[in-house]
Amino acid sequence: MTGISIFLTDRCNLSCSYCLARGKQRVSTEFSAADILARCDAYLREPAPTSVVLTGGEPLMRPDIVRELVTLLRRSKGYRVGQIRLVSNLLRLDASLAAHLARHDVMLSVSVHHSDIGKTLGWGSRRLMRALSTARRAGCRVAGLVFVLDSARSLGAFAEIPPSAFRRFTTSVLVVPDLIRWPDCLNPEETAATMLRLRGRAAAEGIRLTGYWERPAQLILEGNTQRFAWCPGISGGSLAVWPDSSISRCRYLSPSSFLPEASKRLHPEVSRGESGRLPWDRVSGTALRQVAIRGCADCPILGVCAGGCSLCWEDRAAGEDRRCRFLRSITRSLLIERARTALLRREIREAVATLGPELL
């Protein structure tokens, strides 16, 4: 099976702190449906059925493109398309679009973002339930819920959702970003208590909890067919999806035109995960974002040469082993981050050992 992930836009109707750097949205070149299919044509015509994931940003920021793409994918001659999946927060889903998606057998993966409540749209679980009801009434299949929580405060919003809601769906996945980025986790005992309560609810209700305390830059969402590795700070970047053992090849189509030509030559190799796999646990989201955008000649992270990198020394005639200026500049911040992470992990372990029996 071949999987194609299509990033329809960098835009989103939310401004989650873990996704968009400093709350700013970057609007890059957005392809039309015809341009997208032209770039995917060879893979859509392969003998094996192709699964297609429509994502972003928030893909429903471009509802007309979603409609057109879904129609063309199902009706174009020669295309062997298997599952079509839309990854969305559903906040812009209306009854008409839901009916269209149901007619073309599009599966929904609902990404639920409770971060920055009160700062963005101020929506809560009631709005989520209305969106899900609209999808279900239209006959859409919902593959699962992905809850993204980036603060202890957001746990309160998550707690508002009744347990019965989870039993209606095939899968329910709860994803917790790295704790040291939470602004309200300065108290290790409070953080430990919160996580223990969270784990208790996950175990009681059959929710799969995936959280990486030891990997500050890494946020992993594990689904049935694909493994997503998403570093906070990358908006619509090309380092978002790679295949696991169930997919023989996975390509991306980024909506952006910001990658230089040299980096575009590198792009297919990295996207398949065949070479240059990134050490996600050793670099920050900012570092990955810079590498994704600009590439890096003889890069110690990617291990391959993209050529023409604006971050590396231009004068290499001396033959000296000169590393990327950008990577050298973040060495100090990475060392500080690692030290802080190690200290917080130790304090959390001590707090769990003390409070665990009382909370369980």
VOPAGU-2260 file (C-alpha; in pm, 1 decimal, decimal comma):
REM VOPAGU-2260
SITE   aa  ch    i         X         Y         Z
SITE  MET   A    0       0,0       0,0       0,0
SITE  THR   A    1     114,9     353,2     -76,3
SITE  GLY   A    2      18,7     640,1     150,7
SITE  ILE   A    3       6,5    1000,4      35,6
SITE  SER   A    4     -36,5    1283,9     284,2
SITE  ILE   A    5    -149,4    1608,7     123,6
SITE  PHE   A    6    -105,4    1930,1     320,0
SITE  LEU   A    7    -380,0    2150,9     180,4
SITE  THR   A    8    -285,8    2465,8     368,2
SITE  ASP   A    9     -69,6    2612,1     641,6
SITE  ARG   A   10    -365,1    2812,0     774,5
SITE  CYS   A   11    -578,4    2714,5    1070,9
SITE  ASN   A   12    -881,0    2851,9    1252,0
SITE  LEU   A   13    -702,1    2799,0    1584,2
SITE  SER   A   14    -375,8    2942,9    1714,7
SITE  CYS   A   15    -244,1    2669,9    1941,3
SITE  SER   A   16      79,9    2760,4    2114,0
SITE  TYR   A   17     247,8    2425,8    2044,7
SITE  CYS   A   18     180,8    2443,5    1670,4
SITE  LEU   A   19     225,8    2800,4    1554,0
SITE  ALA   A   20     539,1    2980,9    1661,1
SITE  ARG   A   21     449,3    3293,6    1856,7
SITE  GLY   A   22      89,5    3266,4    1744,9
SITE  LYS   A   23     164,3    3380,1    1389,6
SITE  GLN   A   24      31,2    3198,1    1087,4
SITE  ARG   A   25     247,6    3167,6     778,7
SITE  VAL   A   26      46,3    3167,7     458,1
SITE  SER   A   27     251,0    3017,2     177,3
SITE  THR   A   28     161,4    2923,3    -177,0
SITE  GLU   A   29    -145,6    2699,4    -186,6
SITE  PHE   A   30    -193,4    2465,3    -480,3
SITE  SER   A   31    -520,3    2417,9    -664,1
SITE  ALA   A   32    -685,0    2076,1    -678,4
SITE  ALA   A   33    -555,4    2026,8   -1034,2
SITE  ASP   A   34    -198,3    2111,0    -928,7
SITE  ILE   A   35    -218,6    1872,9    -634,9
SITE  LEU   A   36    -342,6    1582,3    -846,1
SITE  ALA   A   37     -80,1    1652,9   -1112,2
SITE  ARG   A   38     192,8    1607,9    -851,8
SITE  CYS   A   39      31,8    1293,1    -711,6
SITE  ASP   A   40     -72,8    1141,5   -1044,1
SITE  ALA   A   41     200,1     878,2   -1071,1
SITE  TYR   A   42     131,7     741,2    -723,7
SITE  LEU   A   43    -246,3     741,9    -765,7
SITE  ARG   A   44    -212,3     519,3   -1072,9
SITE  GLU   A   45       5,5     252,2    -911,4
SITE  PRO   A   46    -131,3    -106,0    -912,9
SITE  ALA   A   47    -172,7    -118,4    -536,3
SITE  PRO   A   48    -453,3      91,7    -386,8
SITE  THR   A   49    -337,5     425,2    -252,3
SITE  SER   A   50    -453,5     570,4      78,4
SITE  VAL   A   51    -483,2     949,2      84,7
SITE  VAL   A   52    -471,3    1169,9     393,5
SITE  LEU   A   53    -592,3    1530,0     361,3
SITE  THR   A   54    -445,1    1746,1     632,8
SITE  GLY   A   55    -293,8    2085,5     704,8
SITE  GLY   A   56    -305,7    2326,8     888,3
SITE  GLU   A   57    -679,1    2292,1     900,9
SITE  PRO   A   58    -796,4    2147,7     565,8
SITE  LEU   A   59   -1148,5    2284,3     612,0
SITE  MET   A   60   -1005,1    2634,2     575,3
SITE  ARG   A   61   -1028,5    2538,6     205,9
SITE  PRO   A   62   -1366,4    2361,2     190,0
SITE  ASP   A   63   -1405,3    2402,6    -187,6
SITE  ILE   A   64   -1069,1    2233,9    -247,2
SITE  VAL   A   65   -1166,3    1950,2     -13,8
SITE  ARG   A   66   -1489,5    1897,2    -207,8
SITE  GLU   A   67   -1315,2    1905,8    -544,7
SITE  LEU   A   68   -1027,5    1681,1    -441,4
SITE  VAL   A   69   -1252,2    1417,8    -289,2
SITE  THR   A   70   -1470,3    1411,1    -600,5
SITE  LEU   A   71   -1175,2    1385,1    -839,7
SITE  LEU   A   72   -1001,5    1118,5    -632,4
SITE  ARG   A   73   -1309,1     896,1    -642,9
SITE  ARG   A   74   -1416,5     960,5   -1003,0
SITE  SER   A   75   -1099,1    1009,1   -1207,4
SITE  LYS   A   76   -1026,8     719,2   -1441,0
SITE  GLY   A   77    -713,0     522,6   -1369,8
SITE  TYR   A   78    -686,4     620,7   -1005,5
SITE  ARG   A   79    -669,6     333,7    -756,6
SITE  VAL   A   80    -761,5     512,7    -436,2
SITE  GLY   A   81    -836,5     313,8    -124,3
SITE  GLN   A   82    -910,8     496,9     197,5
SITE  ILE   A   83    -946,0     875,5     199,4
SITE  ARG   A   84    -901,8    1026,5     543,1
SITE  LEU   A   85    -957,0    1387,2     648,5
SITE  VAL   A   86    -767,6    1505,6     956,6
SITE  SER   A   87    -958,2    1804,1    1093,4
SITE  ASN   A   88   -1081,3    1974,2    1407,8
SITE  LEU   A   89   -1427,0    1979,4    1237,6
SITE  LEU   A   90   -1507,3    2328,2    1366,0
SITE  ARG   A   91   -1583,1    2446,5    1011,3
SITE  LEU   A   92   -1780,0    2138,8     908,0
SITE  ASP   A   93   -2135,4    2208,6     789,7
SITE  ALA   A   94   -2413,3    1965,6     699,3
SITE  SER   A   95   -2364,0    2007,1     323,1
SITE  LEU   A   96   -1993,1    1929,1     331,8
SITE  ALA   A   97   -2048,4    1641,5     574,7
SITE  ALA   A   98   -2299,7    1486,5     333,8
SITE  HIS   A   99   -2051,7    1524,6      46,3
SITE  LEU   A  100   -1776,8    1352,5     245,3
SITE  ALA   A  101   -2011,6    1070,1     340,0
SITE  ARG   A  102   -2115,5    1014,1     -23,3
SITE  HIS   A  103   -1751,3     973,4    -122,1
SITE  ASP   A  104   -1665,5     745,8     172,1
SITE  VAL   A  105   -1422,3     981,2     345,3
SITE  MET   A  106   -1316,4     877,2     694,4
SITE  LEU   A  107   -1270,1    1149,9     955,5
SITE  SER   A  108    -989,6    1168,1    1209,2
SITE  VAL   A  109   -1087,9    1435,1    1456,3
SITE  SER   A  110    -803,2    1636,4    1603,3
SITE  VAL   A  111    -933,1    1797,9    1921,0
SITE  HIS   A  112    -739,4    2101,5    2041,1
SITE  HIS   A  113    -824,0    2244,3    2380,7
SITE  SER   A  114    -521,2    2468,6    2409,4
SITE  ASP   A  115    -541,8    2843,8    2455,9
SITE  ILE   A  116    -904,9    2825,0    2563,8
SITE  GLY   A  117   -1045,3    3175,8    2587,1
SITE  LYS   A  118    -770,6    3318,9    2367,7
SITE  THR   A  119    -871,6    3167,7    2036,5
SITE  LEU   A  120   -1233,4    3079,4    1970,7
SITE  GLY   A  121   -1325,5    2991,0    2326,0
SITE  TRP   A  122   -1481,2    2663,0    2217,9
SITE  GLY   A  123   -1527,2    2364,1    2442,2
SITE  SER   A  124   -1664,3    2013,5    2442,0
SITE  ARG   A  125   -2018,3    2122,0    2348,7
SITE  ARG   A  126   -1901,2    2262,6    2019,2
SITE  LEU   A  127   -1704,6    1945,1    1957,7
SITE  MET   A  128   -2010,0    1731,5    2024,4
SITE  ARG   A  129   -2218,8    1939,6    1783,4
SITE  ALA   A  130   -1959,5    1895,5    1509,9
SITE  LEU   A  131   -1942,6    1521,9    1569,4
SITE  SER   A  132   -2322,7    1498,3    1564,2
SITE  THR   A  133   -2329,3    1677,2    1228,1
SITE  ALA   A  134   -2080,0    1427,6    1089,2
SITE  ARG   A  135   -2265,1    1126,4    1226,9
SITE  ARG   A  136   -2606,2    1243,6    1101,7
SITE  ALA   A  137   -2460,1    1277,1     752,1
SITE  GLY   A  138   -2330,2     920,0     769,5
SITE  CYS   A  139   -1959,2     999,9     798,0
SITE  ARG   A  140   -1729,9     742,2     950,7
SITE  VAL   A  141   -1519,3     871,3    1239,2
SITE  ALA   A  142   -1194,0     680,7    1277,7
SITE  GLY   A  143   -1103,8     827,2    1613,4
SITE  LEU   A  144   -1043,8    1125,8    1833,5
SITE  VAL   A  145    -699,0    1272,4    1891,6
SITE  PHE   A  146    -692,5    1498,6    2196,3
SITE  VAL   A  147    -402,5    1741,6    2206,8
SITE  LEU   A  148    -349,4    1888,9    2552,6
SITE  ASP   A  149     -72,5    2140,2    2608,8
SITE  SER   A  150    -140,7    2256,2    2964,5
SITE  ALA   A  151    -272,1    2130,8    3294,4
SITE  ARG   A  152    -559,7    2374,7    3249,3
SITE  SER   A  153    -666,0    2195,4    2932,1
SITE  LEU   A  154    -721,9    1879,5    3136,7
SITE  GLY   A  155   -1029,3    2050,1    3282,7
SITE  ALA   A  156   -1177,8    2093,4    2936,4
SITE  PHE   A  157   -1100,5    1731,9    2859,0
SITE  ALA   A  158   -1273,2    1623,6    3179,5
SITE  GLU   A  159   -1596,6    1792,5    3064,5
SITE  ILE   A  160   -1645,0    1537,5    2788,2
SITE  PRO   A  161   -1863,8    1251,1    2914,4
SITE  PRO   A  162   -1712,7     900,6    2907,5
SITE  SER   A  163   -2000,6     780,4    2688,6
SITE  ALA   A  164   -1868,7     995,8    2403,1
SITE  PHE   A  165   -1558,3     781,8    2365,3
SITE  ARG   A  166   -1748,4     456,8    2328,5
SITE  ARG   A  167   -1910,1     577,5    2005,4
SITE  PHE   A  168   -1589,3     573,8    1808,1
SITE  THR   A  169   -1347,1     311,6    1683,3
SITE  THR   A  170   -1043,4     457,6    1855,0
SITE  SER   A  171    -979,3     728,6    2108,7
SITE  VAL   A  172    -623,8     853,3    2138,7
SITE  LEU   A  173    -504,9    1102,6    2395,1
SITE  VAL   A  174    -176,5    1273,4    2315,2
SITE  VAL   A  175      10,3    1484,2    2568,0
SITE  PRO   A  176     297,3    1707,7    2451,9
SITE  ASP   A  177     613,4    1734,7    2655,7
SITE  LEU   A  178     545,3    1854,8    3007,7
SITE  ILE   A  179     834,8    2094,9    3038,5
SITE  ARG   A  180     670,5    2318,3    2779,9
SITE  TRP   A  181     358,4    2355,2    2993,3
SITE  PRO   A  182     349,9    2700,5    3155,9
SITE  ASP   A  183     168,8    2570,5    3463,9
SITE  CYS   A  184     384,5    2270,8    3554,4
SITE  LEU   A  185     643,2    2448,6    3766,9
SITE  ASN   A  186     524,8    2250,8    4068,2
SITE  PRO   A  187     650,7    1892,3    4022,0
SITE  GLU   A  188     409,1    1749,3    4280,5
SITE  GLU   A  189     109,6    1908,2    4108,8
SITE  THR   A  190     230,0    1787,9    3769,8
SITE  ALA   A  191     279,5    1434,0    3897,4
SITE  ALA   A  192     -65,3    1429,4    4056,9
SITE  THR   A  193    -225,6    1557,6    3736,2
SITE  MET   A  194     -55,6    1294,3    3524,0
SITE  LEU   A  195    -153,9    1015,3    3762,4
SITE  ARG   A  196    -519,8    1122,2    3746,7
SITE  LEU   A  197    -494,5    1145,4    3369,5
SITE  ARG   A  198    -348,6     797,4    3344,0
SITE  GLY   A  199    -620,2     665,2    3572,6
SITE  ARG   A  200    -895,0     798,1    3347,1
SITE  ALA   A  201    -718,8     667,6    3036,5
SITE  ALA   A  202    -696,5     318,7    3186,3
SITE  ALA   A  203   -1057,7     321,1    3307,7
SITE  GLU   A  204   -1205,8     434,3    2976,6
SITE  GLY   A  205    -978,7     248,7    2737,6
SITE  ILE   A  206    -809,4     560,8    2605,0
SITE  ARG   A  207    -464,0     516,6    2461,6
SITE  LEU   A  208    -229,9     760,9    2630,1
SITE  THR   A  209      83,3     857,3    2439,7
SITE  GLY   A  210     311,5    1110,3    2605,5
SITE  TYR   A  211     686,0    1157,9    2589,9
SITE  TRP   A  212     831,9    1329,3    2893,3
SITE  GLU   A  213    1187,2    1255,5    2788,6
SITE  ARG   A  214    1164,9    1393,1    2434,5
SITE  PRO   A  215    1095,9    1765,5    2449,3
SITE  ALA   A  216    1072,5    1812,0    2072,7
SITE  GLN   A  217     867,5    1505,5    1996,9
SITE  LEU   A  218     494,8    1455,6    1975,5
SITE  ILE   A  219     382,2    1124,6    1828,9
SITE  LEU   A  220      32,0    1035,4    1720,8
SITE  GLU   A  221      -1,4     665,2    1649,3
SITE  GLY   A  222    -286,1     556,2    1423,0
SITE  ASN   A  223    -382,9     230,8    1258,7
SITE  THR   A  224    -196,9     288,7     932,2
SITE  GLN   A  225      53,0     567,7     978,4
SITE  ARG   A  226     294,6     696,4    1235,4
SITE  PHE   A  227     306,7    1071,2    1271,5
SITE  ALA   A  228     611,7    1241,0    1416,6
SITE  TRP   A  229     527,3    1603,7    1470,1
SITE  CYS   A  230     763,8    1852,6    1623,3
SITE  PRO   A  231     605,3    2168,2    1766,7
SITE  GLY   A  232     698,1    2471,3    1561,8
SITE  ILE   A  233     669,7    2308,2    1219,6
SITE  SER   A  234     375,8    2455,8    1033,0
SITE  GLY   A  235     295,0    2266,6     715,8
SITE  GLY   A  236     654,1    2146,3     695,3
SITE  SER   A  237     772,4    1844,4     502,9
SITE  LEU   A  238     891,0    1642,4     803,1
SITE  ALA   A  239     555,3    1536,9     939,9
SITE  VAL   A  240     484,6    1180,6     826,6
SITE  TRP   A  241     684,1     871,0     752,5
SITE  PRO   A  242     568,6     512,8     694,8
SITE  ASP   A  243     563,7     238,3     949,4
SITE  SER   A  244     577,4    -131,6     867,0
SITE  SER   A  245     225,9    -130,5     719,3
SITE  ILE   A  246     309,1     115,6     441,3
SITE  SER   A  247     572,3      47,4     178,7
SITE  ARG   A  248     609,8     410,1      77,3
SITE  CYS   A  249     473,2     739,0     200,3
SITE  ARG   A  250     511,5    1071,8      21,2
SITE  TYR   A  251     416,8    1422,8     119,9
SITE  LEU   A  252     286,3    1706,2     -88,5
SITE  SER   A  253     350,1    2030,0      93,6
SITE  PRO   A  254     138,1    2333,5       0,8
SITE  SER   A  255     440,0    2553,3      47,1
SITE  SER   A  256     687,3    2680,4    -204,9
SITE  PHE   A  257     939,2    2801,1      53,2
SITE  LEU   A  258    1179,0    2507,4      15,1
SITE  PRO   A  259    1477,6    2588,3    -208,3
SITE  GLU   A  260    1533,3    2363,8    -507,4
SITE  ALA   A  261    1831,0    2197,0    -341,8
SITE  SER   A  262    1618,8    2094,8     -45,6
SITE  LYS   A  263    1341,4    1970,2    -272,6
SITE  ARG   A  264    1588,7    1719,2    -416,7
SITE  LEU   A  265    1647,3    1593,6     -63,7
SITE  HIS   A  266    1278,0    1584,6      20,7
SITE  PRO   A  267    1173,3    1244,7    -130,5
SITE  GLU   A  268    1453,6    1056,2      42,8
SITE  VAL   A  269    1370,5    1198,3     383,2
SITE  SER   A  270     996,2    1154,8     333,3
SITE  ARG   A  271    1025,0     781,7     272,6
SITE  GLY   A  272    1237,1     743,8     583,3
SITE  GLU   A  273    1494,6     548,9     378,7
SITE  SER   A  274    1786,0     772,3     470,4
SITE  GLY   A  275    1863,7    1067,2     687,3
SITE  ARG   A  276    1611,4     980,8     957,2
SITE  LEU   A  277    1610,1    1258,8    1210,2
SITE  PRO   A  278    1709,3    1195,8    1573,7
SITE  TRP   A  279    1384,7    1345,0    1706,2
SITE  ASP   A  280    1490,0    1319,1    2068,4
SITE  ARG   A  281    1810,6    1519,7    2023,8
SITE  VAL   A  282    1699,6    1837,0    1850,2
SITE  SER   A  283    1444,0    2103,8    1922,5
SITE  GLY   A  284    1136,1    2183,7    1717,9
SITE  THR   A  285    1293,2    2513,9    1615,2
SITE  ALA   A  286    1602,1    2338,4    1484,2
SITE  LEU   A  287    1395,1    2093,6    1283,1
SITE  ARG   A  288    1185,1    2374,6    1142,4
SITE  GLN   A  289    1495,0    2556,4    1019,6
SITE  VAL   A  290    1639,7    2240,8     866,6
SITE  ALA   A  291    1306,7    2158,1     703,2
SITE  ILE   A  292    1282,1    2501,6     547,0
SITE  ARG   A  293    1639,9    2557,6     435,3
SITE  GLY   A  294    1820,8    2226,7     428,5
SITE  CYS   A  295    2181,7    2191,1     537,7
SITE  ALA   A  296    2489,3    2090,7     336,8
SITE  ASP   A  297    2675,8    1802,1     501,7
SITE  CYS   A  298    2429,6    1841,8     783,8
SITE  PRO   A  299    2517,8    1646,5    1101,4
SITE  ILE   A  300    2144,1    1596,9    1161,8
SITE  LEU   A  301    2031,7    1479,0     820,2
SITE  GLY   A  302    2361,8    1317,1     731,5
SITE  VAL   A  303    2323,6    1405,7     364,4
SITE  CYS   A  304    2404,0    1708,3     151,4
SITE  ALA   A  305    2116,9    1918,7      23,8
SITE  GLY   A  306    2348,2    2176,8    -132,8
SITE  GLY   A  307    2319,1    2552,8    -133,2
SITE  CYS   A  308    2241,1    2578,9     234,3
SITE  SER   A  309    2228,0    2936,5     362,0
SITE  LEU   A  310    2309,6    2819,1     713,9
SITE  CYS   A  311    2647,9    2659,3     639,4
SITE  TRP   A  312    2984,5    2822,1     583,0
SITE  GLU   A  313    3010,2    2927,2     220,4
SITE  ASP   A  314    3388,8    2910,5     206,3
SITE  ARG   A  315    3477,8    2541,8     232,8
SITE  ALA   A  316    3801,2    2563,6      33,8
SITE  ALA   A  317    4016,3    2516,1     342,2
SITE  GLY   A  318    3871,5    2168,6     386,8
SITE  GLU   A  319    3811,1    2221,0     755,9
SITE  ASP   A  320    3536,6    2031,7     935,7
SITE  ARG   A  321    3304,7    2326,0     988,6
SITE  ARG   A  322    2959,3    2255,6    1118,4
SITE  CYS   A  323    2647,4    2446,2    1039,3
SITE  ARG   A  324    2644,6    2787,7    1205,6
SITE  PHE   A  325    2285,0    2744,7    1307,6
SITE  LEU   A  326    2349,7    2412,1    1479,4
SITE  ARG   A  327    2644,4    2557,4    1665,8
SITE  SER   A  328    2430,2    2849,4    1778,4
SITE  ILE   A  329    2168,1    2622,8    1934,8
SITE  THR   A  330    2417,5    2399,3    2116,0
SITE  ARG   A  331    2404,1    2610,2    2430,8
SITE  SER   A  332    2023,6    2623,9    2438,3
SITE  LEU   A  333    1999,8    2247,3    2383,5
SITE  LEU   A  334    2237,3    2176,5    2670,9
SITE  ILE   A  335    2033,2    2401,5    2899,5
SITE  GLU   A  336    1712,1    2232,6    2786,3
SITE  ARG   A  337    1852,0    1885,1    2850,4
SITE  ALA   A  338    1970,6    1982,4    3197,2
SITE  ARG   A  339    1631,9    2129,0    3283,1
SITE  THR   A  340    1455,5    1820,6    3146,5
SITE  ALA   A  341    1671,8    1585,0    3353,8
SITE  LEU   A  342    1610,1    1788,5    3668,8
SITE  LEU   A  343    1233,5    1801,3    3616,0
SITE  ARG   A  344    1214,3    1426,9    3540,7
SITE  ARG   A  345    1394,2    1351,5    3866,8
SITE  GLU   A  346    1160,0    1578,5    4063,9
SITE  ILE   A  347     853,4    1424,9    3899,9
SITE  ARG   A  348     974,6    1071,7    3977,9
SITE  GLU   A  349    1026,7    1169,0    4340,7
SITE  ALA   A  350     681,1    1329,1    4357,8
SITE  VAL   A  351     516,7    1024,1    4201,3
SITE  ALA   A  352     688,4     796,9    4451,2
SITE  THR   A  353     556,6    1013,1    4735,1
SITE  LEU   A  354     203,3    1083,2    4611,9
SITE  GLY   A  355     134,7     773,1    4407,5
SITE  PRO   A  356     -16,8     552,8    4683,0
SITE  GLU   A  357    -248,2     835,9    4792,5
SITE  LEU   A  358    -380,0     902,0    4443,1
SITE  LEU   A  359    -430,7     545,8    4322,4
